[in-house]
Structure formats: C-alpha cells, structure tokens
Amino acid sequence: MEDSGYVFTNPDGAPIEGATLTRHFNTLLRQAGLRRIRFHDLRHSEATSSWSKEWNAS
C-alpha cells in the first residue's frame, strides 16, 4: 500500500473523517476513566510538556 501521508487512515488508506476520530478518541477517554478533552488539546499538552522539560534541563 502506498503511503498517503495521513496519520490516521482507514484500512484502504483514505483519511478518517474528523467526527469518526473524535468519536473513537472520546470512547478511549471514557474507557480509561479520563476527563473529556478535545483531540486538538493533545497538541497543546505535548508542547507545554516539551517546553517544561527543556526549561527544567537548563
């Protein structure tokens, strides 16, 4: 199968619809007992975590 360049795809390589990704993400959060956040919030959480680690390493 050729690389589509997408991170999240269906088995055929087509991109997953945003609503489908959100639904699956929310299901995983609920099953893990975690509070609900937007998928996009992960990007901000990682950026903050990375920045904090760099700052503390100095």
Secondary structure, DSSP 4 states (H G I P E B T S, - for coil): ----S-SSB-TTSPBPPHHHHHHHHHHHHHHHTPPP--TTHHHHHHHHHHHHHHHHH-
